[in-house]
């Protein structure tokens, strides 16, 4: 459990995630049983900040190495609750180097990518991709002092 989860319950702040764009592209038909590494890049931008209400725009690109598949997801997350609690969720988790709110966003994004990957008959990133590596890469467009990052990569072997 992260430090923020002990201080803020997700019940105290609602997070509504809306995916506005989801693209999956199969880059290689012959993924076979080759181990792949998932690279992720992300951006987070504050769109609206009112008392008790914050809207952030996000974008995630997940690619594999070797090039097997690429996923692109964009959308928004609306946080509603007490200002102090919302501000805590917008801060960067010192362990994972990503904003705490991205944990909730990725839960929704993962479900969408998993469904798309199933329809495409290809591999999908692990549900804990954001938490499986301590390496980080900056998230572009972070505002209001939030300087988040996400893990650069996680290695996954497809099922045999």
DSSP file (Angstrom, degrees, kcal/mol; ACC not computed):
  #  RESIDUE AA STRUCTURE BP1 BP2  ACC     N-H-->O    O-->H-N    N-H-->O    O-->H-N    TCO  KAPPA ALPHA  PHI   PSI    X-CA   Y-CA   Z-CA
    1    1 A X              0   0    0      0, 0.0     2,-0.1     0, 0.0     5,-0.0   0.000 360.0 360.0 360.0 134.6    0.0    0.0    0.0
    2    2 A X     >  -     0   0    0      1,-0.1     4,-1.0    98,-0.0     3,-0.3  -0.336 360.0-107.0 -80.1 165.3    1.4    3.4   -0.9
    3    3 A X  H  > S+     0   0    0      1,-0.2     4,-0.8     2,-0.2     3,-0.5   0.867 118.9  54.5 -60.0 -38.1    1.7    6.3    1.5
    4    4 A X  H >> S+     0   0    0      1,-0.2     4,-3.2     2,-0.2     3,-0.6   0.863 100.6  59.3 -67.2 -34.6   -1.2    8.1   -0.1
    5    5 A X  H 34 S+     0   0    0     -3,-0.3    -1,-0.2     1,-0.3    -2,-0.2   0.797 103.4  52.3 -66.6 -26.4   -3.6    5.2    0.3
    6    6 A X  H 3< S+     0   0    0     -4,-1.0    -1,-0.3    -3,-0.5    -2,-0.2   0.740 118.8  36.3 -78.3 -21.3   -3.1    5.3    4.0
    7    7 A X  H << S+     0   0    0     -4,-0.8     2,-0.5    -3,-0.6    -2,-0.2   0.782 121.4  39.1 -97.5 -33.3   -4.0    9.0    4.1
    8    8 A X     <  -     0   0    0     -4,-3.2     2,-0.3    -5,-0.1    -1,-0.2  -0.975  67.2-150.9-127.6 123.9   -6.7    9.2    1.4
    9    9 A X    >>  -     0   0    0     -2,-0.5     3,-1.5     1,-0.1     4,-0.7  -0.718  23.3-128.7 -87.3 142.5   -9.4    6.7    0.7
   10   10 A X  T 34 S+     0   0    0     -2,-0.3     3,-0.2     1,-0.3     5,-0.1   0.703 111.1  65.5 -63.3 -16.5  -10.6    6.5   -2.9
   11   11 A X  T 34 S+     0   0    0      1,-0.2    -1,-0.3     3,-0.1     3,-0.1   0.816  95.5  56.7 -71.2 -30.2  -14.1    6.9   -1.3
   12   12 A X  T <4 S+     0   0    0     -3,-1.5    70,-0.5     1,-0.2     2,-0.4   0.739 115.8  34.6 -74.1 -23.7  -13.1   10.4   -0.2
   13   13 A X  E  < S-A   81   0A   0     -4,-0.7     2,-0.3    -3,-0.2    68,-0.2  -0.981  78.5-145.1-133.5 120.4  -12.2   11.6   -3.7
   14   14 A X  E     -A   80   0A   0     66,-2.4    66,-2.2    -2,-0.4     2,-0.5  -0.667  11.1-163.0 -84.5 141.7  -14.2   10.3   -6.7
   15   15 A X  E     -A   79   0A   0     -2,-0.3     2,-0.7    64,-0.2    64,-0.2  -0.953   2.5-168.6-127.4 110.2  -12.1    9.8   -9.9
   16   16 A X  E     -A   78   0A   0     62,-2.6    62,-2.6    -2,-0.5     2,-0.5  -0.888   8.1-161.8-101.7 115.8  -14.1    9.6  -13.1
   17   17 A X  E     -A   77   0A   0     -2,-0.7     2,-0.5    60,-0.2    60,-0.2  -0.857   6.8-173.1-102.7 128.4  -12.0    8.4  -16.0
   18   18 A X  E     -A   76   0A   0     58,-3.0    58,-2.4    -2,-0.5     2,-0.6  -0.980  12.3-151.4-122.5 120.3  -13.2    9.0  -19.6
   19   19 A X  E     +A   75   0A   0     -2,-0.5    56,-0.3    56,-0.2     3,-0.1  -0.804  18.5 173.0 -91.1 124.3  -11.3    7.5  -22.5
   20   20 A X  E     +     0   0A   0     54,-2.2     2,-0.3    -2,-0.6    55,-0.2   0.605  67.7  27.5-105.5 -16.7  -11.7    9.6  -25.6
   21   21 A X  E     +A   74   0A   0     53,-1.8    53,-2.4     2,-0.0     2,-0.4  -0.972  57.5 172.1-150.0 130.3   -9.2    7.9  -27.9
   22   22 A X  E     +A   73   0A   0     -2,-0.3     2,-0.4    51,-0.2    51,-0.2  -0.951   7.9 174.1-142.2 118.6   -8.0    4.3  -28.0
   23   23 A X  E     -A   72   0A   0     49,-2.7    49,-2.6    -2,-0.4     2,-0.4  -0.987   8.9-172.8-128.7 134.0   -5.8    2.9  -30.8
   24   24 A X  E     -A   71   0A   0     -2,-0.4     2,-0.5    47,-0.2    47,-0.2  -0.993   4.3-173.2-124.3 134.5   -4.2   -0.5  -31.1
   25   25 A X  E     -A   70   0A   0     45,-2.8    45,-1.9    -2,-0.4     2,-0.6  -0.968  17.2-145.5-132.5 118.1   -1.8   -1.3  -33.9
   26   26 A X  E     +A   69   0A   0     -2,-0.5    43,-0.3    43,-0.2     3,-0.1  -0.716  18.3 179.7 -79.9 122.3   -0.3   -4.8  -34.4
   27   27 A X        +     0   0    0     41,-2.5     2,-0.3    -2,-0.6    42,-0.2   0.657  67.1  27.5 -99.2 -19.9    3.2   -4.3  -35.7
   28   28 A X        -     0   0    0     40,-1.5     3,-0.3     1,-0.1    -1,-0.3  -0.971  55.9-158.0-147.7 127.1    4.2   -7.9  -36.1
   29   29 A X  S    S+     0   0    0     -2,-0.3     2,-0.9     1,-0.2     3,-0.3   0.761  88.1  64.0 -72.5 -25.6    2.1  -10.9  -36.9
   30   30 A X        +     0   0    0      1,-0.2    -1,-0.2     3,-0.0     3,-0.1  -0.535  51.0 141.6-104.7  66.5    4.7  -13.4  -35.5
   31   31 A X    >   +     0   0    0     -2,-0.9     3,-1.7    -3,-0.3    -1,-0.2   0.822  29.4 162.1 -74.6 -29.3    5.0  -12.5  -31.8
   32   32 A X  T 3   -     0   0    0     -3,-0.3    -1,-0.1     1,-0.2   126,-0.1  -0.079  67.2 -40.9  50.5-141.6    5.3  -16.2  -30.9
   33   33 A X  T 3  S+     0   0    0     -3,-0.1    -1,-0.2   127,-0.1     2,-0.2   0.007  93.4 137.8-108.4  26.9    6.7  -16.9  -27.5
   34   34 A X    <   -     0   0    0     -3,-1.7   124,-0.5     1,-0.1     2,-0.2  -0.530  59.4-114.2 -74.0 135.7    9.3  -14.2  -27.6
   35   35 A X        -     0   0    0     -2,-0.2     2,-0.3   122,-0.2   122,-0.2  -0.491  36.9-161.2 -67.8 138.0    9.8  -12.2  -24.5
   36   36 A X  E     -B  156   0A   0    120,-2.6   120,-3.3    -2,-0.2     2,-0.5  -0.866  13.2-141.7-121.0 157.2    8.8   -8.6  -24.9
   37   37 A X  E     -BC 155  65A   0     28,-2.2    28,-2.0    -2,-0.3     2,-0.6  -0.972  16.4-140.9-116.0 130.5    9.5   -5.4  -23.0
   38   38 A X  E     -BC 154  64A   0    116,-3.8   116,-1.9    -2,-0.5     2,-0.4  -0.824  14.5-166.2 -94.8 124.3    6.8   -2.8  -22.6
   39   39 A X  E     -BC 153  63A   0     24,-3.1    24,-2.7    -2,-0.6     2,-0.4  -0.903   7.8-166.5-106.2 137.6    7.9    0.8  -22.9
   40   40 A X  E     - C   0  62A   0    112,-1.2     2,-0.4    -2,-0.4    22,-0.2  -0.979  11.7-177.1-129.0 136.9    5.4    3.4  -21.7
   41   41 A X  E     + C   0  61A   0     20,-2.3    20,-2.7    -2,-0.4     2,-0.3  -0.972  14.8 179.5-127.1 148.3    5.4    7.2  -22.2
   42   42 A X  E     - C   0  60A   0     96,-0.4    98,-1.7    -2,-0.4     2,-0.3  -0.954  17.8-159.4-146.1 159.7    2.8    9.4  -20.7
   43   43 A X  E     -dC 140  59A   0     16,-2.2    16,-1.8    -2,-0.3     2,-0.4  -0.991   4.4-169.5-140.5 150.6    1.6   13.0  -20.3
   44   44 A X  E     + C   0  58A   0     96,-1.7     2,-0.4    -2,-0.3    14,-0.2  -0.992   7.9 178.2-141.1 128.9   -0.6   14.7  -17.8
   45   45 A X  E     - C   0  57A   0     12,-2.6    12,-3.5    -2,-0.4     2,-0.5  -0.996  28.2-127.5-137.8 129.9   -2.0   18.2  -18.1
   46   46 A X  E     + C   0  56A   0     -2,-0.4    10,-0.3    95,-0.3     3,-0.1  -0.642  28.7 173.2 -77.6 124.9   -4.3   20.1  -15.8
   47   47 A X  E     +     0   0A   0      8,-2.8     2,-0.3    -2,-0.5     9,-0.2   0.818  64.8  10.7 -98.7 -40.0   -7.3   21.4  -17.8
   48   48 A X  E     - C   0  55A   0      7,-1.8     7,-2.7     2,-0.0     2,-0.4  -0.999  54.8-174.5-146.9 137.0   -9.5   22.8  -15.0
   49   49 A X  E     + C   0  54A   0     -2,-0.3     2,-0.3     5,-0.2     5,-0.2  -0.885  20.5 151.7-138.5 105.6   -9.0   23.5  -11.3
   50   50 A X  E >   - C   0  53A   0      3,-3.3     3,-2.1    -2,-0.4     2,-0.3  -0.788  58.9 -70.1-122.3 168.5  -12.0   24.7   -9.2
   51   51 A X  T 3  S-     0   0    0     -2,-0.3    31,-0.1     1,-0.3     3,-0.0  -0.444 121.6  -2.0 -61.1 120.9  -12.8   24.2   -5.6
   52   52 A X  T 3  S+     0   0    0     -2,-0.3    29,-1.5    28,-0.1     2,-0.3   0.544 125.0  78.8  77.7   7.6  -13.6   20.6   -5.1
   53   53 A X  E <   +CE  50  80A   0     -3,-2.1    -3,-3.3    27,-0.2     2,-0.4  -0.936  48.3 171.3-154.4 121.1  -13.2   19.7   -8.8
   54   54 A X  E     -CE  49  79A   0     25,-2.5    25,-3.4    -2,-0.3     2,-0.5  -0.999  12.3-162.1-133.3 136.9  -10.1   19.1  -10.9
   55   55 A X  E     -CE  48  78A   0     -7,-2.7    -8,-2.8    -2,-0.4    -7,-1.8  -0.979  10.4-175.9-118.2 127.0   -9.9   17.9  -14.5
   56   56 A X  E     -CE  46  77A   0     21,-2.6    21,-2.7    -2,-0.5     2,-0.4  -0.955  16.9-141.6-120.5 142.4   -6.7   16.5  -15.9
   57   57 A X  E     -CE  45  76A   0    -12,-3.5   -12,-2.6    -2,-0.4     2,-0.3  -0.803  24.1-171.1 -96.6 142.8   -6.0   15.3  -19.5
   58   58 A X  E     -CE  44  75A   0     17,-2.6    17,-2.0    -2,-0.4     2,-0.3  -0.939  15.0-170.9-134.1 157.6   -3.9   12.3  -19.9
   59   59 A X  E     -CE  43  74A   0    -16,-1.8   -16,-2.2    -2,-0.3     2,-0.4  -0.979   6.0-174.0-145.2 135.5   -2.2   10.4  -22.8
   60   60 A X  E     -CE  42  73A   0     13,-3.0    13,-2.9    -2,-0.3     2,-0.4  -0.995   6.4-170.0-131.1 136.2   -0.4    7.1  -22.6
   61   61 A X  E     -CE  41  72A   0    -20,-2.7   -20,-2.3    -2,-0.4     2,-0.5  -0.996   6.8-171.2-123.7 125.9    1.5    5.3  -25.3
   62   62 A X  E     +CE  40  71A   0      9,-2.8     9,-3.0    -2,-0.4     2,-0.3  -0.975  10.4 172.9-120.2 122.5    2.6    1.7  -24.7
   63   63 A X  E     -CE  39  70A   0    -24,-2.7   -24,-3.1    -2,-0.5     2,-0.3  -0.867  21.4-133.9-124.2 157.9    5.0    0.0  -27.1
   64   64 A X  E     -C   38   0A   0      5,-1.3     2,-0.4    -2,-0.3   -26,-0.2  -0.833  19.1-118.9-109.9 152.9    6.7   -3.4  -27.1
   65   65 A X  E    S+C   37   0A   0    -28,-2.0   -28,-2.2    -2,-0.3     2,-0.2  -0.981 106.7  40.3-128.6 120.0   10.3   -4.2  -27.9
   66   66 A X  S    S-     0   0    0     -2,-0.4     2,-0.9   -30,-0.2     3,-0.3   0.561 120.3-100.7 -65.3 165.8   10.7   -6.0  -30.1
   67   67 A X  S    S+     0   0    0     -2,-0.2    -2,-0.2     1,-0.2     3,-0.1  -0.448  73.3 132.6 -67.9 100.4    7.9   -4.2  -32.1
   68   68 A X  S    S-     0   0    0     -2,-0.9   -41,-2.5     1,-0.4   -40,-1.5   0.707  71.0  -5.5-112.4 -44.2    4.9   -6.4  -31.7
   69   69 A X  E     -A   26   0A   0     -3,-0.3    -5,-1.3   -43,-0.3    -1,-0.4  -0.989  51.8-156.8-153.5 155.8    2.1   -4.0  -30.8
   70   70 A X  E     -AE  25  63A   0    -45,-1.9   -45,-2.8    -2,-0.3     2,-0.4  -0.999   8.6-167.5-138.5 135.4    1.5   -0.4  -29.9
   71   71 A X  E     -AE  24  62A   0     -9,-3.0    -9,-2.8    -2,-0.4     2,-0.4  -0.969   0.8-169.4-122.7 138.8   -1.4    1.1  -27.9
   72   72 A X  E     +AE  23  61A   0    -49,-2.6   -49,-2.7    -2,-0.4     2,-0.4  -0.997   8.4 178.9-127.6 130.6   -2.3    4.8  -27.6
   73   73 A X  E     +AE  22  60A   0    -13,-2.9   -13,-3.0    -2,-0.4     2,-0.3  -0.996   3.1 175.4-133.8 134.3   -4.9    6.0  -25.1
   74   74 A X  E     +AE  21  59A   0    -53,-2.4   -54,-2.2    -2,-0.4   -53,-1.8  -0.956  21.6 111.4-132.4 155.0   -6.1    9.6  -24.4
   75   75 A X  E     -AE  19  58A   0    -17,-2.0   -17,-2.6    -2,-0.3     2,-0.3  -0.979  50.0 -86.5 174.5-161.4   -8.7   10.9  -22.1
   76   76 A X  E     -AE  18  57A   0    -58,-2.4   -58,-3.0    -2,-0.3     2,-0.4  -0.951  16.5-150.8-136.8 156.6   -9.5   12.9  -19.0
   77   77 A X  E     -AE  17  56A   0    -21,-2.7   -21,-2.6    -2,-0.3     2,-0.6  -0.998  10.3-157.4-128.1 127.8   -9.9   12.2  -15.3
   78   78 A X  E     -AE  16  55A   0    -62,-2.6   -62,-2.6    -2,-0.4     2,-0.5  -0.927   7.7-163.2-108.2 120.4  -12.2   14.3  -13.2
   79   79 A X  E     -AE  15  54A   0    -25,-3.4   -25,-2.5    -2,-0.6     2,-0.4  -0.875   8.8-178.1-104.1 132.5  -11.4   14.4   -9.5
   80   80 A X  E     +AE  14  53A   0    -66,-2.2   -66,-2.4    -2,-0.5     2,-0.3  -0.998  35.0  68.3-134.1 133.8  -14.1   15.6   -7.1
   81   81 A X  E    S-A   13   0A   0    -29,-1.5     2,-0.2    -2,-0.4   -68,-0.2  -0.983  85.8 -11.4 157.4-160.4  -13.8   15.9   -3.3
   82   82 A X     >  -     0   0    0    -70,-0.5     4,-2.4    -2,-0.3     3,-0.4  -0.476  60.3-126.4 -71.1 139.8  -12.0   18.1   -0.7
   83   83 A X  H  > S+     0   0    0      1,-0.2     4,-2.7     2,-0.2     5,-0.2   0.875 108.0  53.6 -54.5 -43.5   -9.3   20.3   -2.2
   84   84 A X  H  > S+     0   0    0      1,-0.2     4,-1.4     2,-0.2    -1,-0.2   0.879 111.5  45.6 -62.2 -38.2   -6.6   19.0    0.2
   85   85 A X  H  > S+     0   0    0     -3,-0.4     4,-1.8     2,-0.2    -1,-0.2   0.885 111.8  50.9 -73.1 -38.9   -7.3   15.4   -0.7
   86   86 A X  H  X S+     0   0    0     -4,-2.4     4,-1.4     1,-0.2    -2,-0.2   0.926 108.2  53.3 -62.3 -43.9   -7.4   16.2   -4.5
   87   87 A X  H  X S+     0   0    0     -4,-2.7     4,-0.6     1,-0.2    -1,-0.2   0.869 106.5  52.9 -60.1 -36.8   -4.0   18.0   -4.1
   88   88 A X  H >< S+     0   0    0     -4,-1.4     3,-0.8     1,-0.2    12,-0.3   0.892 107.1  51.7 -65.1 -39.0   -2.6   14.9   -2.5
   89   89 A X  H 3< S+     0   0    0     -4,-1.8    12,-2.1     1,-0.2    13,-0.2   0.758 106.3  54.6 -70.4 -23.2   -3.7   12.7   -5.4
   90   90 A X  H 3< S+     0   0    0     -4,-1.4    -1,-0.2    10,-0.2    -2,-0.2   0.591  91.3  97.2 -84.5 -10.8   -2.0   15.1   -7.9
   91   91 A X  S << S-     0   0    0     -3,-0.8     9,-2.3    -4,-0.6     2,-0.4  -0.330  84.7 -99.3 -75.2 161.9    1.3   14.8   -6.1
   92   92 A X  B     -F   99   0B   0      7,-0.3     2,-0.5     8,-0.1     7,-0.3  -0.675  28.1-123.9 -86.4 131.1    4.0   12.4   -7.2
   93   93 A X     >  -     0   0    0      5,-3.3     4,-2.6    -2,-0.4     5,-0.4  -0.621  17.5-144.6 -69.2 121.0    4.4    9.0   -5.5
   94   94 A X  T  4 S+     0   0    0     -2,-0.5    -1,-0.2     1,-0.2     5,-0.0   0.773  95.0  48.6 -64.0 -24.9    8.1    9.0   -4.3
   95   95 A X  T  4 S+     0   0    0      1,-0.1    -1,-0.2     3,-0.1    -2,-0.0   0.947 124.7  24.3 -79.5 -50.7    8.3    5.2   -4.9
   96   96 A X  T  4 S-     0   0    0      2,-0.2    -2,-0.2    55,-0.0    -1,-0.1   0.648  94.9-133.8 -91.1 -15.4    6.9    4.9   -8.4
   97   97 A X     <  +     0   0    0     -4,-2.6    52,-2.5     1,-0.3     2,-0.3   0.754  69.5 108.8  66.8  26.6    7.6    8.5   -9.5
   98   98 A X  S    S-     0   0    0     -5,-0.4    -5,-3.3    50,-0.3    -1,-0.3  -0.925  80.7 -91.1-126.4 155.6    4.2    9.0  -11.0
   99   99 A X  B >>  -F   92   0B   0     -2,-0.3     3,-1.5    -7,-0.3     4,-0.5  -0.384  35.0-123.2 -63.0 143.1    1.2   11.1   -9.7
  100  100 A X  H >> S+     0   0    0     -9,-2.3     3,-1.4   -12,-0.3     4,-0.7   0.832 109.8  64.2 -56.7 -33.8   -1.0    9.1   -7.4
  101  101 A X  H >> S+     0   0    0    -12,-2.1     4,-2.1   -10,-0.3     3,-0.5   0.798  89.5  67.8 -63.7 -27.0   -4.0    9.8   -9.7
  102  102 A X  H <> S+     0   0    0     -3,-1.5     4,-2.8     1,-0.2    -1,-0.3   0.776  88.8  65.8 -64.7 -24.7   -2.3    7.8  -12.5
  103  103 A X  H <X S+     0   0    0     -3,-1.4     4,-1.1    -4,-0.5    -1,-0.2   0.934 107.6  39.5 -60.0 -45.0   -2.8    4.7  -10.4
  104  104 A X  H <X S+     0   0    0     -4,-0.7     4,-1.3    -3,-0.5    -2,-0.2   0.897 114.6  53.0 -71.5 -41.6   -6.6    5.0  -10.8
  105  105 A X  H  X S+     0   0    0     -4,-2.1     4,-2.4     1,-0.2     3,-0.4   0.928 106.7  52.9 -59.5 -44.9   -6.3    6.2  -14.5
  106  106 A X  H  X S+     0   0    0     -4,-2.8     4,-3.3     1,-0.2     5,-0.2   0.823  99.4  63.0 -65.7 -29.6   -4.2    3.1  -15.4
  107  107 A X  H  X S+     0   0    0     -4,-1.1     4,-1.4     2,-0.2    -1,-0.2   0.931 111.1  38.6 -57.4 -44.3   -6.8    0.8  -13.9
  108  108 A X  H  X S+     0   0    0     -4,-1.3     4,-1.9    -3,-0.4    -2,-0.2   0.899 116.3  51.0 -72.4 -41.7   -9.3    2.0  -16.5
  109  109 A X  H  X S+     0   0    0     -4,-2.4     4,-2.8     1,-0.2     5,-0.2   0.914 107.6  53.7 -63.1 -43.0   -6.8    2.2  -19.3
  110  110 A X  H  X S+     0   0    0     -4,-3.3     4,-3.1     1,-0.2     5,-0.2   0.923 106.8  51.4 -58.7 -44.9   -5.6   -1.4  -18.6
  111  111 A X  H  X S+     0   0    0     -4,-1.4     4,-2.0    -5,-0.2    -1,-0.2   0.907 112.2  46.5 -59.4 -42.5   -9.1   -2.7  -18.9
  112  112 A X  H  X S+     0   0    0     -4,-1.9     4,-2.4     2,-0.2    -2,-0.2   0.921 114.4  46.6 -66.7 -44.0   -9.6   -0.9  -22.3
  113  113 A X  H  X S+     0   0    0     -4,-2.8     4,-3.2     2,-0.2     5,-0.2   0.907 110.7  53.1 -65.2 -41.5   -6.2   -2.1  -23.6
  114  114 A X  H  X S+     0   0    0     -4,-3.1     4,-2.2    -5,-0.2    -1,-0.2   0.928 111.0  46.4 -59.3 -45.4   -6.9   -5.7  -22.4
  115  115 A X  H  X S+     0   0    0     -4,-2.0     4,-2.0    -5,-0.2    -2,-0.2   0.928 114.4  47.3 -63.1 -45.8  -10.2   -5.7  -24.2
  116  116 A X  H  X S+     0   0    0     -4,-2.4     4,-2.2     1,-0.2    -2,-0.2   0.913 111.1  51.3 -62.6 -43.7   -8.7   -4.3  -27.4
  117  117 A X  H  X>S+     0   0    0     -4,-3.2     5,-2.2     1,-0.2     4,-1.3   0.888 108.6  52.2 -61.6 -39.3   -5.8   -6.7  -27.3
  118  118 A X  H  <5S+     0   0    0     -4,-2.2     3,-0.3    -5,-0.2    -1,-0.2   0.916 110.7  47.1 -62.9 -42.9   -8.2   -9.6  -26.9
  119  119 A X  H  <5S+     0   0    0     -4,-2.0    -2,-0.2     1,-0.2    -1,-0.2   0.849 115.8  45.6 -66.0 -34.5  -10.1   -8.4  -30.0
  120  120 A X  H  <5S-     0   0    0     -4,-2.2    -1,-0.2    -5,-0.2    -2,-0.2   0.620 107.4-126.7 -83.8 -14.0   -6.9   -8.0  -31.9
  121  121 A X  T  <5 +     0   0    0     -4,-1.3     2,-0.2    -3,-0.3    -3,-0.2   0.885  69.5 114.0  69.8  39.2   -5.5  -11.4  -30.8
  122  122 A X      < -     0   0    0     -5,-2.2    -1,-0.2    -6,-0.1    -2,-0.1  -0.710  69.5 -75.6-132.0-178.1   -2.3   -9.9  -29.5
  123  123 A X        -     0   0    0     -2,-0.2     2,-0.3    -3,-0.1    -1,-0.1  -0.329  37.9-154.9 -80.6 162.3   -0.4   -9.3  -26.2
  124  124 A X        -     0   0    0     -2,-0.1     3,-0.1    -7,-0.0   -10,-0.1  -0.939  24.3 -98.9-134.5 155.9   -1.3   -6.7  -23.6
  125  125 A X        -     0   0    0     -2,-0.3     2,-0.1     1,-0.1   -61,-0.0  -0.299  49.6 -91.7 -70.8 160.5    0.7   -5.0  -20.9
  126  126 A X    >   -     0   0    0      1,-0.1     3,-1.6     2,-0.1     4,-0.2  -0.372  29.8-118.8 -70.8 153.1    0.6   -6.3  -17.3
  127  127 A X  T 3  S+     0   0    0      1,-0.3     3,-0.3     2,-0.1    -1,-0.1   0.734 115.4  48.5 -64.5 -20.7   -2.0   -4.7  -15.0
  128  128 A X  T >> S+     0   0    0      1,-0.2     3,-1.9     2,-0.1     4,-0.8   0.027  71.4 127.2-106.0  26.9    0.8   -3.5  -12.7
  129  129 A X  G X4 S+     0   0    0     -3,-1.6     3,-0.8     1,-0.3     4,-0.2   0.859  72.8  52.0 -52.8 -41.6    2.9   -1.9  -15.5
  130  130 A X  G 34 S+     0   0    0     -3,-0.3    21,-0.3     1,-0.2    -1,-0.3   0.677 117.2  39.7 -70.2 -15.5    3.2    1.4  -13.7
  131  131 A X  G <4 S+     0   0    0     -3,-1.9    -1,-0.2     1,-0.1    -2,-0.2   0.414  93.6  83.3-112.9   0.1    4.4   -0.3  -10.6
  132  132 A X  S << S+     0   0    0     -4,-0.8     2,-0.3    -3,-0.8    23,-0.2   0.416  92.4  39.5 -91.3   2.8    6.7   -3.0  -11.9
  133  133 A X        -     0   0    0     -4,-0.2    18,-0.1    -3,-0.2    -1,-0.1  -0.997  57.0-151.0-149.8 145.1    9.8   -0.8  -12.3
  134  134 A X  S    S+     0   0    0     -2,-0.3    -1,-0.1    17,-0.1     2,-0.1   0.530  70.8 105.2 -91.1  -7.6   11.5    1.9  -10.4
  135  135 A X        -     0   0    0     18,-0.2     2,-0.4     1,-0.0    18,-0.1  -0.402  57.2-163.2 -66.8 149.8   13.0    3.4  -13.6
  136  136 A X        -     0   0    0     15,-0.3     2,-0.4    16,-0.1    15,-0.2  -0.983  22.8-167.6-141.1 154.1   11.2    6.6  -14.6
  137  137 A X  E     -G  150   0C   0     13,-2.4    13,-2.5    -2,-0.4   -95,-0.1  -0.979  41.0 -97.4-130.5 144.1   10.7    8.8  -17.6
  138  138 A X  E     -G  149   0C   0     -2,-0.4     2,-0.5    11,-0.2   -96,-0.4  -0.256  27.2-127.3 -66.0 148.5    9.1   12.3  -17.3
  139  139 A X    >   -     0   0    0      9,-2.6     3,-0.8   -98,-0.1   -96,-0.3  -0.843  32.1-124.8 -91.1 127.5    5.5   12.8  -18.0
  140  140 A X  B 3  S+d   43   0A   0    -98,-1.7   -96,-1.7    -2,-0.5     8,-0.0  -0.392  82.2  18.7 -74.1 148.4    5.2   15.7  -20.5
  141  141 A X  T 3  S+     0   0    0      1,-0.2   -95,-0.3   -98,-0.2    -1,-0.2   0.601  74.0 163.1  77.5  12.7    3.0   18.7  -19.9
  142  142 A X    <   -     0   0    0     -3,-0.8    -1,-0.2   -97,-0.1     2,-0.2  -0.451  17.3-170.9 -67.0 136.7    2.7   18.4  -16.1
  143  143 A X    >   +     0   0    0      1,-0.2     3,-1.8    -2,-0.1    -1,-0.0  -0.672  50.7  42.5-121.0 175.7    1.6   21.7  -14.6
  144  144 A X  T 3  S-     0   0    0      1,-0.3    -1,-0.2    -2,-0.2     3,-0.1   0.821 128.6 -56.4  58.8  37.2    1.1   23.3  -11.3
  145  145 A X  T 3  S+     0   0    0      1,-0.3     2,-0.6    -3,-0.2    -1,-0.3   0.395 100.6 134.7  80.7  -5.3    4.4   22.0   -9.9
  146  146 A X    <   +     0   0    0     -3,-1.8     2,-0.4     1,-0.1    -1,-0.3  -0.699  28.1 178.4 -80.6 119.1    3.5   18.4  -10.5
  147  147 A X        +     0   0    0     -2,-0.6    -1,-0.1    -3,-0.1    -7,-0.1  -0.619  16.2 174.8-119.6  70.6    6.5   16.8  -12.1
  148  148 A X        -     0   0    0     -2,-0.4    -9,-2.6    -9,-0.1     2,-0.3  -0.233  11.9-171.9 -77.8 165.1    5.4   13.2  -12.6
  149  149 A X  E     -G  138   0C   0    -52,-2.5     2,-0.3   -11,-0.3   -11,-0.2  -0.947   9.1-148.3-144.9 163.8    7.2   10.3  -14.2
  150  150 A X  E     -G  137   0C   0    -13,-2.5   -13,-2.4    -2,-0.3  -108,-0.1  -0.943  38.6 -82.3-131.5 156.5    6.3    6.8  -15.2
  151  151 A X        -     0   0    0     -2,-0.3  -111,-0.4   -21,-0.3   -15,-0.3  -0.304  33.5-142.1 -56.4 139.4    8.3    3.6  -15.4
  152  152 A X  S    S-     0   0    0      1,-0.2  -112,-1.2  -113,-0.1     2,-0.3   0.839  71.2  -9.9 -73.6 -32.9   10.2    3.5  -18.7
  153  153 A X  E     -B   39   0A   0   -114,-0.2     2,-0.3   -18,-0.1  -114,-0.2  -0.998  45.6-162.8-163.3 158.0    9.7   -0.2  -19.2
  154  154 A X  E     -B   38   0A   0   -116,-1.9  -116,-3.8    -2,-0.3     2,-0.5  -0.980  24.8-131.9-144.2 139.0    8.7   -3.6  -17.8
  155  155 A X  E     +B   37   0A   0     -2,-0.3     2,-0.4  -118,-0.3  -118,-0.3  -0.796  27.4 177.6 -97.7 133.9    9.6   -6.9  -19.3
  156  156 A X  E     -B   36   0A   0   -120,-3.3  -120,-2.6    -2,-0.5     2,-0.5  -0.995  20.4-147.9-135.4 138.1    6.9   -9.5  -19.8
  157  157 A X        -     0   0    0     -2,-0.4  -122,-0.2  -122,-0.2     3,-0.1  -0.918  27.0-123.4-104.2 130.5    7.0  -13.0  -21.3
  158  158 A X        -     0   0    0     -2,-0.5   -35,-0.0  -124,-0.5  -123,-0.0  -0.282  41.1 -83.7 -67.1 158.1    3.9  -14.1  -23.1
  159  159 A X              0   0    0      1,-0.1    -1,-0.1     0, 0.0     0, 0.0  -0.299 360.0 360.0 -62.3 146.3    2.1  -17.2  -22.0
  160  160 A X              0   0    0     -3,-0.1    -1,-0.1  -127,-0.0  -127,-0.1   0.471 360.0 360.0 -76.6 360.0    3.6  -20.5  -23.4
